[in-house]
Every structure is written in C-alpha cells, then in structure tokens.
Amino acid sequence: MGVKIADLLHAEPISLTSLEGTVIAIDTPNFLFSTLNFTAKNTDSLFIDRTQRVINHLYGILYKILFLYSKRILPVFCFDGKVSELKRIITKDQLNDFRYAKRMHEKALKNKDWKTARQIGLSKEFLWPSVVEESKILLSLLGVPYIESPSSAEAQCAHLVKSHLVDYMNSQDFDSLLFGSPHVIQNLTKSMRRKIKNKWVYQKIEPKLYDLKKSLKLMGINYFQLIDLVLLLKTDYFPGIKHVGSKTALKLIKAHETLENIIDRERNKNYYFSSLTPEIIFKVRNIFLFPEVITPKEPFTWTAPIREKVRAFLCKDHHLNQARVENNLNKLINKYHSCISAFETFRKKSKHVQLTLDEIFSNKSI
C-alpha cells in the first residue's frame, strides 16, 4: 500500500535514455503484486495454467527483464524477508502452511481434482508464497541477481542506493524514500500505461524520478521530521490519525517540529492521538531509521539465460505457450548480450559496474 504523500514530494520526468548504463534495484514484492492486479473478491485478472497455478508473475518477470535489457539497464531484484508485526498479521508457521498447501496441491493434481487444485492455488497459504518461490527460480535461470532482505525489500533497495551499489531503485511505493533512498524511479514500464485499480480502465504514465533531498527542501523539513510526518498518516505500519491528511501533517510538523510536541500541543483540537503511543512511535521510527539490511560481499553478476532450463520451467512445468516463450527468450538472450556489450561503454562511469563486468567477461561459458 505505502504512504500517500505524492502531493508533497518533488518529482520530475526522467527519460529512459538517461537511464542507459545504470543499475536499478527493483522492489520485487511491489512489482510482483502489480503483475497480479487482483482483489480478494475479483480474480478475473489472474491467468491460470493447467496445473491451476497463477502465471502472471512469470510472464511479468520475463517482459520486465526484456524491457530493462533493451534499455541497457541492469536490474537487481530485492525480496522481503521477515515481515514486521506492524505491517501484516502472519501465521506463526507461514512456511509450513505453504509446504502443506503445496503437498495438497500436488495431491489434487495427481488425483485430477482440478477444482480442489484451483482452490488451493488461489488460497492465501499458497498463492503469494508460490509466486515468490517461482520468481526466485526464474530469476536464477535468467541469470539475474536477487537479494533476500532480512526485513523489507524497500529498505534493502534503499540501502543499495545509499551504498552506491546501484544507481536507482524502482518502486511505486513512497516508503522507499522513508527508508532514506536518495532517488526512486516510478512508472518504469514498457507499456507506458497502468490499469486503474478495480477498473478496466488504463491511464497514461511516464517514468518519474523522486529526489529525497529536493523533496525535503520543498517541504521545508528534515529527514527525521519526514518520519514523524508519516506517523500521522495511514501507512503499512500505522492506521493514521483521523482528520489528518498529508498537507495537515506537514503543517503540524512545521509548526511544532516533533511528533511529541504535536501530541502535547494539539491534543484538544479535534485530533485524537490515543492510538499513537510512545511504543508505536518508537517501533515505526526504528523500522525506517534502522532497518535490517545486508551488504553483498561480492559484486553483482548478470549471466546469459540458461535456455533449456528456462524452457523446461516455463513450458513443461507450467505449460506456458511454447512459441511465445521461445520468441521472448530469443529476444531476451539477444538483448542481454547487447546490454552487456553496451555497458562496456559505461565502465568508467560506475565502479561497481566495472567490477561486475570484469567478472562477467572473464566467464568463458557465456
């Protein structure tokens, strides 16, 4: 979901040409969910294969990487790790829930019980964990690096940008800025359009660059005050304060400087802060200011897709259209090689890319 503060931020159009020769970290859960584009009451946008499993994400990853390689952009995909207790209620044994659902799904297929297989395939115990697991498998077969974050994928992406291990991050959520990412790119898509939620209507879009430093200057606050500002709003970690929108929150922060001052001075002015306890304030601040992340010990590497294994995974395991897969796989392999060759031109521009390419070009098997 993310926090709704777009009207407060500095955004500017960015051309795909200007992104040539860059490495971009992808907020993978955000991207994968956009490929599914469904609600609990409406699964019409989900595509199901013969095994009664969803396949939106498989085509989505294939097309996303093909698009990025064609624009001479190298992606790094970041996945969520442990989910914060404030963000989402999860079962104590989610992994075992998935394993059990997976066994039941395989049993249903063996018995040709397609109805049960479909019910399991769309269940909360199976659908999302399966999408994540299969996405990691496909990325590995396509030769694209990914990171499993100890906590939030957005936090991990932000860390990679701050550490200059990548140039930008790509996410549709603004939580990325709250984790301190200097630059966030939105609308990085080939179609240049996006479906409006719950409607069969599309809107035109263009890539946008959100700059944290310029946004803070525009708002007239500092980074720590930005964290306090979003604590007043509805986020993934807190339901927000009634009657407080983004503009009101900014006005309160600028007038009182800290969240504690706001609670103390505005308590009797139609704002109810009882749910915003010191414990919640401490936890949410901690999530954004001190997230659990990892720093890769080795440079990122991109290798050529393993054609036979990709074909087997998509066409034999999932029964995807073989002609379509073959056509896109051929394009992807060609674009991969042209992208890697083009990056030779940009080697002086980015040290981490130079290290990566040195390792790539020394690999005789490619």
C-alpha positions in Angstrom: 0.0 0.0 0.0 2.6 2.6 1.0 2.1 6.1 2.4 0.2 8.7 0.3 2.5 11.7 0.2 2.9 12.2 -3.5 1.5 15.8 -3.3 4.3 16.8 -1.0 7.2 15.4 -3.0 9.5 16.7 -5.7 9.1 14.7 -8.9 10.4 15.2 -12.4 10.2 13.3 -15.6 13.1 11.1 -16.5 13.8 9.7 -19.9 14.7 6.1 -20.5 17.7 7.2 -22.5 19.2 8.9 -19.4 19.0 5.6 -17.6 21.2 3.7 -20.0 24.2 2.3 -18.3 22.6 2.3 -14.8 21.9 -0.5 -12.3 18.5 -0.4 -10.7 17.2 -2.2 -7.6 13.7 -3.5 -8.1 11.2 -3.6 -5.1 10.2 -7.1 -6.1 7.1 -7.6 -3.9 5.7 -4.3 -5.2 6.4 -5.3 -8.8 5.0 -8.8 -8.4 1.8 -7.6 -6.9 1.3 -5.3 -9.8 1.5 -8.2 -12.2 -1.3 -10.0 -10.2 -3.5 -6.9 -10.0 -6.4 -8.6 -8.3 -8.6 -8.3 -5.2 -9.9 -11.0 -2.9 -13.3 -10.7 -4.4 -12.1 -10.5 -8.0 -9.6 -12.9 -9.5 -10.6 -12.3 -13.2 -7.2 -10.7 -13.9 -5.3 -13.8 -12.9 -4.1 -16.2 -15.5 -4.1 -19.9 -14.5 -2.1 -22.7 -16.2 -3.1 -26.4 -16.5 -1.8 -27.1 -13.0 -4.2 -24.5 -11.6 -1.3 -22.2 -10.6 -1.1 -18.4 -11.3 1.3 -17.5 -14.1 1.0 -13.7 -14.3 4.3 -13.2 -12.5 6.2 -15.5 -14.8 5.3 -13.5 -17.9 5.7 -10.3 -15.9 9.3 -11.1 -15.0 10.2 -12.2 -18.5 8.8 -9.0 -20.0 10.3 -6.8 -17.3 13.8 -8.0 -17.8 13.5 -8.0 -21.6 12.4 -4.3 -21.3 15.2 -3.3 -19.0 17.9 -5.1 -21.1 16.5 -3.4 -24.2 17.1 0.0 -22.5 20.6 -1.0 -21.4 19.6 -1.2 -17.7 20.8 -3.9 -15.4 18.3 -5.0 -12.7 18.8 -6.3 -9.2 15.7 -7.8 -7.6 15.1 -7.4 -3.8 12.7 -9.7 -1.9 11.1 -9.2 1.5 12.4 -11.2 4.5 10.8 -11.2 7.8 7.5 -9.1 7.8 7.1 -6.5 10.5 4.4 -7.3 13.0 3.1 -3.8 12.5 2.8 -4.3 8.7 0.9 -7.5 8.4 -0.5 -10.2 10.6 1.0 -13.5 9.6 0.7 -17.0 10.9 3.4 -18.3 13.3 4.4 -21.0 10.9 3.8 -19.5 7.5 6.5 -21.6 5.8 4.9 -24.9 7.0 1.5 -23.6 5.9 2.9 -23.2 2.4 4.6 -26.6 2.4 1.4 -28.3 3.5 -0.7 -26.4 0.9 1.9 -27.4 -1.8 1.6 -31.1 -0.9 -2.2 -30.8 -1.0 -2.0 -29.1 -4.4 0.3 -31.8 -5.8 -2.1 -34.5 -4.4 -5.1 -32.8 -6.0 -3.3 -32.7 -9.4 -2.3 -36.4 -9.1 -6.0 -37.2 -8.5 -7.1 -34.9 -11.3 -9.2 -33.0 -8.8 -8.9 -29.7 -10.7 -11.5 -27.9 -8.5 -9.5 -28.5 -5.3 -6.2 -27.7 -7.1 -7.6 -24.4 -8.2 -8.9 -23.6 -4.7 -5.5 -24.3 -3.2 -3.7 -22.4 -6.0 -5.7 -19.3 -5.2 -5.5 -19.7 -1.4 -3.6 -17.2 0.8 -1.5 -20.1 2.1 -0.3 -21.0 -1.4 -0.6 -18.1 -3.9 1.8 -15.5 -2.7 4.5 -17.8 -1.3 4.4 -19.8 -4.6 4.7 -16.6 -6.6 7.8 -15.6 -4.6 9.4 -19.0 -4.8 8.8 -19.3 -8.5 10.0 -15.8 -9.2 13.4 -16.6 -7.5 13.7 -19.8 -9.6 13.0 -17.9 -12.8 15.4 -15.1 -12.0 18.2 -17.6 -11.3 17.5 -19.4 -14.6 17.5 -16.0 -16.4 20.9 -15.1 -14.9 19.6 -12.1 -13.0 20.8 -11.4 -9.4 18.4 -11.1 -6.5 18.7 -10.4 -2.7 16.6 -11.8 0.1 16.4 -8.9 2.6 16.4 -9.6 6.3 13.3 -7.4 6.5 11.8 -5.1 3.9 12.6 -5.2 0.2 12.2 -1.4 0.0 14.7 -1.0 2.9 17.1 -3.2 1.1 16.7 -1.3 -2.2 17.2 2.0 -0.4 20.4 0.6 1.3 21.8 -0.4 -2.1 21.3 3.1 -3.5 22.7 4.8 -0.4 25.7 2.5 -0.5 26.3 3.3 -4.2 26.0 -0.4 -5.1 23.2 0.5 -7.5 22.2 3.9 -9.1 18.5 4.0 -8.5 15.7 1.9 -7.1 12.3 1.2 -8.7 9.1 1.1 -6.6 5.6 2.5 -6.8 5.5 3.0 -3.0 6.9 6.1 -1.3 8.1 4.1 1.7 11.3 3.8 -0.3 12.0 7.5 0.5 11.2 7.0 4.2 13.9 4.3 4.2 16.3 7.0 3.0 16.7 6.2 -0.7 18.1 9.3 -2.4 16.4 8.5 -5.7 13.3 6.5 -6.5 12.0 5.9 -10.0 8.4 5.1 -10.6 6.5 4.0 -13.7 9.4 2.1 -15.2 7.3 0.1 -17.6 7.3 -0.7 -21.3 3.6 -0.2 -21.8 3.6 3.5 -20.6 0.2 2.9 -19.2 -1.2 1.4 -16.0 -4.6 -0.2 -15.2 -6.6 1.8 -12.6 -7.3 -0.4 -9.6 -10.6 -2.3 -9.7 -11.5 -0.9 -13.1 -10.9 -2.0 -16.7 -9.5 1.5 -17.5 -5.9 2.4 -18.2 -4.1 5.7 -17.7 -1.1 7.1 -19.5 2.1 7.2 -17.4 5.7 8.3 -17.8 8.8 7.5 -15.7 9.3 9.8 -12.8 12.2 10.5 -10.6 11.6 11.3 -6.9 14.5 13.0 -5.2 14.6 12.8 -1.4 16.9 15.8 -0.9 14.9 18.1 -3.2 11.6 16.8 -1.6 12.8 17.7 1.9 13.8 21.1 0.7 10.5 21.7 -1.0 8.6 20.7 2.2 11.0 22.7 4.4 11.7 19.9 6.9 14.5 17.4 7.5 14.5 13.6 7.1 13.7 12.8 10.7 10.7 15.1 10.6 9.5 13.3 7.4 9.4 10.1 9.5 7.3 11.9 12.2 5.1 13.3 9.4 4.1 9.9 8.1 3.4 8.6 11.6 0.4 10.9 11.4 -0.8 9.3 8.2 -2.2 5.9 7.2 0.8 3.7 6.3 1.6 0.0 6.2 2.7 0.2 9.9 0.0 2.5 11.4 -3.6 3.4 10.5 -3.0 7.1 11.0 -4.8 9.9 12.9 -8.3 10.8 12.0 -8.8 14.1 10.2 -5.1 14.4 9.3 -4.1 14.3 5.7 -0.6 14.9 4.1 -1.0 18.7 4.0 -2.3 18.9 7.5 0.5 16.6 8.7 3.2 18.8 7.1 1.6 21.9 8.6 1.7 20.4 12.1 5.3 19.2 11.7 6.5 22.6 10.5 4.6 24.3 13.4 5.7 22.0 16.2 8.9 20.3 14.8 8.5 17.0 16.5 5.7 14.4 16.9 5.9 14.6 20.7 5.3 18.4 20.5 2.3 17.9 18.2 0.7 15.4 20.5 1.2 17.6 23.5 0.0 20.9 22.0 -2.7 19.7 19.6 -4.4 17.1 21.8 -7.6 19.1 22.4 -8.0 20.4 18.8 -10.1 17.6 17.2 -7.1 15.3 16.9 -7.2 12.0 18.8 -3.7 10.7 19.5 -4.5 7.9 21.9 -3.5 5.2 19.4 -0.2 6.9 18.8 1.5 5.5 21.8 5.2 6.0 22.7 5.7 2.3 21.9 4.3 2.7 18.4 6.3 5.8 17.8 9.5 4.1 18.8 8.8 1.0 16.7 7.9 2.8 13.5 10.8 5.3 13.8 13.1 2.3 14.3 11.7 0.5 11.2 12.5 3.4 9.0 15.7 4.7 10.6 17.4 1.4 11.4 16.1 -1.3 9.1 17.7 -4.7 8.8 19.6 -4.9 5.6 22.6 -6.7 4.1 25.6 -5.5 2.1 26.6 -8.0 -0.6 30.2 -9.2 -0.3 30.6 -9.8 -4.0 29.8 -7.6 -7.0 26.5 -8.3 -8.7 26.8 -10.5 -11.8 24.4 -11.0 -14.7 24.8 -14.1 -16.9 23.1 -15.4 -20.0 19.8 -17.1 -19.5 20.0 -20.9 -19.4 17.8 -21.6 -22.4 16.9 -25.3 -21.8 16.2 -24.8 -18.2 14.1 -21.7 -18.7 12.1 -23.6 -21.5 11.6 -26.6 -19.2 10.4 -24.5 -16.2 8.0 -22.3 -18.2 6.8 -24.8 -20.9 7.0 -28.2 -19.2 6.3 -27.3 -15.6 3.8 -24.5 -16.2 2.6 -25.3 -19.7 3.1 -21.8 -21.0 2.8 -21.2 -24.7 6.0 -22.6 -26.2 6.1 -20.4 -29.2 5.6 -17.3 -27.1 8.2 -18.3 -24.6 10.7 -19.2 -27.3 10.2 -15.9 -29.1 10.6 -13.9 -25.9 13.5 -16.0 -24.8 15.4 -15.4 -28.1 14.8 -11.7 -27.7 15.9 -11.7 -24.1 19.2 -13.5 -24.9 20.0 -11.1 -27.7 19.1 -8.1 -25.6 21.2 -9.5 -22.7 24.3 -9.7 -24.9 23.8 -6.2 -26.5 23.2 -4.8 -23.0 26.4 -6.3 -21.6 28.3 -5.0 -24.6 26.8 -1.5 -24.2 27.9 -1.5 -20.5 31.5 -1.7 -21.6 31.0 2.0 -22.7 29.8 3.0 -19.3 32.5 1.2 -17.3 34.3 4.4 -16.3 31.1 5.9 -15.2 30.4 3.4 -12.4 33.0 1.5 -10.4 30.6 -1.2 -9.3 29.5 -1.9 -12.9 33.2 -2.1 -13.9 33.8 -4.8 -11.3 30.7 -6.7 -12.3 31.6 -6.6 -16.0 35.2 -7.7 -15.3 33.8 -10.8 -13.7 31.2 -11.3 -16.4 33.7 -11.0 -19.3 36.1 -13.4 -17.6 33.4 -16.1 -17.6 34.3 -18.3 -20.6 30.9 -20.0 -20.5 28.9 -17.0 -21.6 
